[in-house]
Amino acid sequence: MATFSGRHPLLSRVLLLLSGFSLVLSLADAASLTQSDTYRVQPGDALLIDLLGESDFGGERIVGPQGTIALPVVGSLRVADMTLTEVREAITRALREFMEAPYVTVALNELNSKRRVYVSGRVEKIGSQMLPLGATVVEALAAAGLAEDADLSTVQVTRSSGETVTLNLSGLRTGEAMQDDLEVRWDDRVFVPRLEAYVTVVGRVQKPGSYLLPPGRPMRLLDLLTQVGGGMSEGAEYRVALLNREGGSEPERIDLARLMLQGDMAQNHELRANDVLVIPEADRVVVAGEVAVPTAFVPTGPTRVLDALAKAGGFTPRADLRAARLTRADGQTVALDLEALWRRGDLQQNTELQPGDALVVPRADPQEVVMAGALAKPGAYDISDLKDRSLVRAITIAGTTDTTDLRRVSVFRGQEHRVCNVQAALETGDPTGNPGLEPGDVVYVPDSQKVLVIGAFARSGPQPYDPKLTLMDYIARAGGVIQGHAELGTLLRPLTDGTTEMVRLDLGRLHLGVVPEPVVIKPGDIIYVPIKAPRRDLWDKLRDFIVTLGAVDSLFR
């Protein structure tokens, strides 16, 4: 039998090329999303790479969190945000240093490509979810499980670039079509807020209190009354129930007798968040809402607001003292500032009560602080119930790690920034290192072995500290500055004396290959490049980025 080796080199090369084409076709069969010129590679993708004639070179390569793959001879190669054609060309260029005319094929293995997504807020399983390529936010929520009080109308998705998208996914509960679902990307952060829609029932009912409005569907008076355990008490005045709407000047009068006994559905009002239904009783005063023990009592003499609050055991930590309402037996509503009465002794608020009155103390919005950085459990914490609202107490609740740096903790409050030496406060009792926190504060605890690269980067987040790396190395590890945003950046270095050293970084000529002046990077440094937006204070913008990365889940997980 004749052979072609050596004597027919052209025919041998043709056969070799045909075998290469056959391999390309088999790779295409294994992966349906190989749009070479449109699809952009992301971390978590599984790339099928082959070098013709070199069986040890190819195989499946997973794109790592930093957007790189490791290849024999070539080493680490950044491929994130490239098309498959661009990946092939990049590998080919790198191989030309070692061989002539390398023939490389690259395809995407859709089946093995994954997306890591962080889900937090009102879900059953807070943390990371590993999802298949093409998965959406809805699938991420299905994997995490939803809490009963999850507010699906304002689900927040934060991209690694810092961009935040708000989605209305109420259709998950109502069955209606959803227009807002979004395909997830690597390191997306999905946050499901708490549903704060309550209605309150006070007066002659067996169990007065606040009831959660069912998410995704309307609730009417009859629905509410069926939820009130035990129904209404003896002596309830059915014909003059009062529905107090938030912001309404006068309550709506409702005849519950006609609704329940005669089926008059005109009385079956739809309820809205913060509605208060008062079912009066002629001889009693009702105290309900955010009080220790909701109660109804018969006044035995002159009775004022403070007397009624004492009988109810005072307030709960969630009470909104400034927004209390007193509903008279005749339907008149009086606004009361109980904070002025309780804390400042303003006796003008200490109104005398009459039989049939109902005093309602509403629930306040959550008083949250955001704990981000090198903590065991970063996230948003409600401090309403805390008597000790100090920084040390908050860090103790969130927990520390082996690399937590307590000497340079940043506290952001509005447009203000403060550096606190918590270590000194613990060791010497220095009060300047342990300030009290207020709702809305953002606390960032640096990591002694990381550098935070944040803002207009392809992948904002912490980077492991390496003394050999330069400023440009850290920027490259964060995926580079997003095009159109590179002008001026800032290197921030919180110091143990409570001050912050700042170095301006001229990034406006990066596209021309001109790098900023060399600067030494140290652990705990923050490299920040603002996303172009209306002018705002530096600390205000930096605070928002830290909230985006750390308020709803672990910044370092």
N, C-alpha and C positions, 0 to 999 in steps of 0.2 A: 504494500500500500504506500502510495506516495505521501510524503509529509511536506508541510509548507515552511517549516522552521528554517530560516536562513536563506532559502532559495527564492521565496516569494514574500519579501517583507511587506509589500503593499497589501497583499491579500491578508496576511496575518494581522496587520493593523486594522483592516476593515472588520475582520471577525472580532477583534478585541473591542472595537467601538460598538459593534452590535451587541456584544455581551453587556457593555455598559448601559446601552439604551434599555435592554431588558431589565436590568437592575433598577433603573429609574422608574420604569413602568410599575414594577412590583412595589416600590416605595410609594408611588402615587396611589396604588390600591389600598395601602395600609393607612393612608391619612387623607381624609376628604377635604381638610381645610388648608390645602397647599396653594393658596393664591399667592404666587411668588412675588407679585408686584404690588399687592394691596395689604396683606396681613402683616401686622407689626408684632415682632417677637416680644414676649413679656417674661419676667421671672416665672418659673413653674412650667414653662413649655418644655416638651420633650422633642428634641430635634434628632432626626435620623440622618446621620452624616456618613458619606462613603467617599473614599479616595480610590480611584480606579487602580487596581493592581496592588493595593496595600490593605490586606484584610485586617491587619492589627490596628489600623488607624481609625477605622469607622466604628459605627454602632450608634447606640442611643446616648445622647448627652442631655442632661437636665439643666436648664438655665437657672442659675442660682439666684438668691435674693438680691445680689449686687448686679444682676444682669449679665453675668459672665458664664462661659463654659470653659472646661479644661480639655485641651487636646494634646496628644503626644507631639513632641518636638516643638509645637507652637507655644504651648503653655496656656496661660489664661488669656481669653479673648472676650472683649465686651461685645455683646450682640443685641442687647435690649434696644427696642425701638427701631430695629432694622427690619426691612422686608427680608423674605427668604432669599431672594436674589442677592441682596446686599450682604447677607451672611455668607453666602457661597463665594461672593467676590472677595470678601475680607479674608476668608480662609485661604482662598487661592493665592492672594497677594502674600500672605504670611508664609505659605509653603514654597513660594518661588525662591526664597533664600536657601532652600535645601534641595530642590529638585527642579528639573525642567518640565514645563508644560503640565503641571498637575491638573487632573480632571476630577473635580469635586461635585458631588450632588448633595443637596440639602432638602429635606422634606419635614413636615410637621406631623408628629404622631398625635393625633387628636385624642386618642383613647387614653394615653398616659399623661397628657398635659393637665396640670392642676392649677387652681387659684386659691391662695391662702387669704382668707377674709376674717377680720375681727368683728364680732357681733357683741354688742353690750346694750345696757339699758334694761328695759322691761321684757327680758327674755328668760327662759328657763335655764339655758346653758350659756353663760357668759364666757367668751374666750374665742379662740381661733377655730375656724371651720375650713377644712380642706375640701374644695369643691371641684367638680370637673370643668374643663374648658367649655365656655358657653353658658355656664350657670348664671342665674340672675339674682337680684336682691331678694326676690320672693323665695327662691330656693334656699338662700342663706338663712332667711327667717324660719323657713320650714324646718331646716336642720337644727336651728337653735331652740325652737319652740317658743311660743308667745305666752307672756303672762296675761292674766285676765284684764289688767288695767293698762295694757299696751295701747298707746295712741298711734294708730297706723296712718293717720292723716298727715303726719309730719315726720316721717322717717328720714333721717339724715345720713347721707353717704359722703364720706370725706376721702378724696383721692390722695395718693402719696404726694401729689404736687401741692396739696393744700386746698384745692378746689372743693367746695361743698355743694352738694345737690340735695334738695328736699323733695321727697316723693310722697304722693298720696296713694297709699296701698290699702285703703279702707275696703276695697273689693275682696280682700282676703276673708273678711267676715261677712260681707253682704252678698257675695256671689256676683257682684256686678263686674263688668269688664274693667280692667285696669290699663290705663294709657301710660302710666309713669314708670313701669318696671324697667330696670336697667341691668345690662350685663356687667358682672363684677370684674374687677381687675385685681392683680396681685397687690396685697397689702391695703385694699380698701377697708375702711372702718365704717361699720353700719351701726347707728345708734337709734334705738327705739325709745322715745320719751314716755313718761308716765302720763296716763290719762287723768286729768284733774277735773273731770266733769261730775260734780255731785249735786244732788238735790237733798234738801233737809225737810224732815217732817217733825213738827212740834205740836204740842197740845194733847188732846185726849186720845192718844194712841197707846197701845201696849208697849211699843218699843220706839220711842222718839229717837231721832238721830239722822245721820247723813247716809245716803244711799247712792251707789255708783250708777251713773247713766250707762246703759248697755252700749258699748261701742258699735258703730256701724248701723244702728237701726233706731227709729224714734221710740220714745217712751212717753206714755200718756198717764193721766191720773189713775185710771183703773189698774194699769200695770204696776204703778207705785204702791197703791193700796194693797194689792195682793202680796207684795213683798214685805210689807210691814207686819212682822210676826205678831200673831194674836189679834190683828185688826184694831179697831177703835175701842176705847174704853167706855164704860158706862158713864152716861152724862154728857157725851160729846154732842155738840151743837152742829148737826149735820147741815143746816140750811145756810149758815153764814161762814163757811170756810173761806180763808183768804189765801190767795196765791201772790206772794211777793216776788216780783221780777227784779233782777239786778239792774240798777239804773232807772227803774220805774219810780215815778213819783207817788203813785197810789196803787195799793194792791188790787188785784182782780177778785171780785166776789164770786164764789162758786157755791151752787146749791147741790151738795153731795147727795141729799135725799132724792132729788129728781134724777140724778145720775144713776144711783145704785138701785133705787126702788122702781123708777119709772122708765129707765133706759134712755134718758135724755142725753144723747151723745154730744149735744152742743156744750155740755158741761165737762166733757172729757178732754181737757186742754192738753196740748203737747207740752212737755216739760223741757226746759233748757238748763244749762249748767248754772249752778248757784241759785236756782229757784228755792223758795222757802214756802212750804205749805203749812198753814196754821189752822188747826182744828180747835176752835176755842171752847172754853167751858166757863160759864158765867161766874162761878165763884172761885176760880183758881188763877194763879199767876204761873206761867210756864217759862222755864229757862232751858234753852237747848243749844245745840251746835257744839263748838269746841270748848266745852266745860267738862270738869272732871266727872260729874254725875248729873246728866240731864234730869230735871225734876219738874214736878208740878205741885204746888202747895196752895193751901187756903190761907191768905194773910189774916193774922189775928189782930192786927193793928196797923198803924202807918208803916209802910214798907217801901224802901227805896232800892235803887239798883244795887248798891253794895250789899244790902241785906240779902237780895236774891242771889247774887253771885256767891256769897258765903254759904248759902244753903246748897248750891250746886258744887261746892268744893273748889271754887276758883277755876282758872283756865287750864287748858292743855297747852303744851309748848307750841302747838301749831295754830293757836288762835290769832286771828287778825283783829287786834284790839281796836284799831282805828275805824273799822267798818261795821261795828255792831249796829243792829236795828231793833227798835222797840215798836211792836205793832199793837195798837190799842184795840180794845174790844169793838170800837166803832169802825175799824179798818184804817185809821190814820197811822202813818208810819213816821217814826222819829229816828233820825240818825244820831248815834252816840259815839263819842271818842273815848273808849274805855281806857286807852293808854294814858290820856290826859288825867282821867279820874284816878286810875289805879297807881300810876307811877309819879304823877305830879300833883295830886291832890286837888284837881279842878272840880270843885263841888257843884258847879253848874251842870255837870254831866250826871250827877247823882239824882236823877229824876225820881219823883214819887210814883209808885206803881199802883195800879188799880186791878181789882178782880177782872179776869178776862184778858189781861195784857200778856203778850208773849215777847220775851227777850231772846234774841238769836245772836250768837257770836259765831261769825263765819270762819272757815278755814283759810289760813294764809297760804300764799304760794310757798313752795319749798325754799328753804334758806340753805343754799348749797355753796360749797367751796370746791374747787377743782384741785386735786392732788396729782401732780405729774412728775415723771422723772424716775430716778433710781429708788423705787418703792416696791414693796412686796405686792401691794394691791392698789395701784394707781386708779383714779377714777373720780367721780363726782360724789361728794358726801354731804348729806343733809345735817346741818349743825343745829337744827331747831331744838332738839332734845338735849343738847349739851350745855351743862352749866359752865364747864371749863372749855372755852373756845380758843385756847391758846394754840400757838403754832406747834409747840411740843406735843400737846395732846392730839392734834390732828395727825402729826407724823407718827405718833405711837399707834393710832388707829389704823393708818395705812400700812404701817410696818416698814422696816428698813431691810436692805440687802447687804451682802458682804462688801459691796463697792459704793454704798451710799456715802456721799460727802456732806456732812452736816455743818461744815464750816462756812459754806457759801450758798445758803438757801435763798432763792429769790421769791419775793411776794409781790404780785402784781395787783394793784387796786386802781381800776379805771386807768387814768393816764400816769399813775405813779408807780415807781419801782423801788423796792427796798431789798437790800441784801442783809441777811440775818445769820449771825454765827451761832447756830443752835448748839454746836458742840460746847462753846464757851458757856452758854446758858445752862447746860446740863452739868458742867464741871464746876462752875463758879457761882451760878445763880444770877449771872448778868441779865437783867430784864430786857436789855435792848435786843438780845437774841431770841426773845420769846414773846413777840407781840400778840395781842388778841386779833383773831380773824373776824372778818365781816362777810355776810352773804355776798357772793359775787367775786370774792378773792380767788386768785389763781396762784398756787404754790408750785414752784419748780425746784426739785431737789437734784443737784447734779450728780453724775456718776464719776467716780474717781478714775475710771479707766475708759471713759468715752468722751467724744466730742460731739456736740449737737449741731447738725447742719440743717438749717430750717429756713423755709420761705419759698422762693421761686426756683426750686430745684425739681428735677424729674422725680427724685425719691427723697423727700425730706425725712429726717430722722437721725438717730444716734449712729455714730460710726466708732468702731474700736480705736482707741488711741494707740498710735505707733510713733515714737520719737523720730523715726526716719522719714515720716510723711510730711510733705509741705502743704501749704494752703491749697494749691492747685490739685494736689493728690486727693484731699478731702472733697473738694468740689467735684472732681471726676468720679469719686466713689458715690456721690449723691446723684449721679446721672447728669451732671453739668447744669448750668443755669438755663432755665427755660428761655427760648429765644424771645427777644423783645422786652425782657425784664432786666437785663444786666446793665446797670449803670453804676450805682454806688451801693456797696454792701457794708456791713459793719461786723467787726470782730469784737465780741463782748466777753470780758473776763471779770466776773464777780470776785471781789477780794474779801479776805477774812476781816478786814477793818470796816466793812459795811459799804464800801464804795465800789464802783464799777469802772474798770479800765476799758476804754473804747478806742478802736483803731478803724478809721475809715478805709474801705477797700475800693480802689478805682477799677471797676470791672467793665467799663464802657468800651474798652478796645480789645476785649478778648477775641472778638471775631477777626481782628487783624493780627492775632498772635502775640499781642502785647499783654503780658501778665502784670499784676500789681507788684509793688515792692515786696521783697521777702519779709515774712513775719513769722516769728516762732509760735507754734501752736502748743498749747498745754492742755492736760486733762481738765475737763469741766468747761472748756471754752464753748462759746456759742458763735457759730458763723451764720450770719443772717443776711439774706438778700430779699428786699420787699417785693411783693407782687405789685405791679403797677395798679394803682387805685387812687381815688381822691385822697389828697394829703391828709395824713393823720399823724398823731404823736407816735414816736418810735416805740415807747413802752406799750402803748395801746395796741399797736399792730402786732408786736411780738407776743403780747399776752394772748391775742386771738389765735395766733399760730399754735401756741402751747396748748390752749384749750382744744383746738382742732385735733392735735395729735394725742393728747393725753386725758381729756376730760371723760371720755366714754369708755376707755379701755386702756390697757397697758401701753405706755409709750415704748417700753423696752422689751415687750414680750416677743 
